[in-house]
Amino acid sequence: MSLWGQLNLMDPASPIQAEMLLFHDHAIALLIGIFTFVALIGVKLTFNTFSSRTMHEAQQLETIWTVVPALLLIWLALPSLRLLYLLDEQSGTGVILKSTGHQWYWSYELPAGNVESFDSYMIQTKDLNQGDYRLLEVDNRAAIPFGIGTTVISTSADVLHAWTLPSMGIKMDAVPGRLNSMGMFIETPGIFYGQCSEICGANHSFMPIVVEALGMKDFLKNF
């Protein structure tokens, strides 16, 4: 959960989100280097009194400013492609959590267990307890175990929604008549918050997502 005034991104709770943060730092380092170089060249040209109006070509210079940006793009593209492939990986074993988007709440199922489908509505501000997060707390949390692979399957019963859990690095469209799936591996116990990230109507901002990561013993008590 991120806090007010926090300058960096929220702490990762899954290996995928940790990889995303590393790629973010990688890209920012490249961008800062390019910006610094261009700024220095701009300042130098501004105060330069020499003129090169008679120069018609400089093949060596053109080769350099073509090859160097190409190498920088490759330096940026390779980690990005690796991360894309990691996002597509899914565990063949573990827990399956099915989430269905509605206007405007989520419903969940655990097909492998005896847990019936249940709805998860946002708690109204007047009903919040001390320490609860406004517009983020729900009456029924989706409980899954940590330290084991989880496959999240998402769909919708009406319009487009998006099941998003930032600390897990997950943003998955919920499309009517279609099942989308992503792998998730929670490393630590805790409560993780998200929100619908696809504009789905008047109450789009009032259908939060709350996942509670439990130890295996506590998780099995729900069955």
MOKAFEN-V109052 format. One record per residue. SS is DSSP state (H for helix, E for strand, - for the rest). Layout:
ss=(SS,SS)
This chain:
ss=(-,-,-,-,-,-,-,-,-,-,-,-,-,-,H,H,H,H,H,H,H,H,H,H,H,H,H,H,H,H,H,H,H,H,H,H,H,H,H,H,H,H,H,H,H,H,-,-,-,-,-,-,-,-,-,-,-,-,H,H,H,H,H,H,H,H,H,H,H,H,H,H,H,H,H,H,H,H,H,H,H,H,H,H,H,H,H,H,-,-,-,-,-,-,E,E,E,E,E,E,E,E,-,-,E,E,E,E,E,-,-,-,-,-,-,-,-,E,E,E,-,E,-,-,H,H,H,-,-,-,-,-,-,-,-,-,-,E,-,-,-,E,E,E,E,-,-,-,E,E,E,E,E,E,E,E,-,-,-,-,E,E,E,E,E,H,H,H,-,E,E,E,E,E,-,E,-,-,-,E,E,E,E,E,E,-,-,-,-,E,E,E,E,E,E,-,-,-,-,-,-,-,-,H,H,H,-,E,E,E,E,E,E,E,-,H,H,H,H,H,-,-,-)
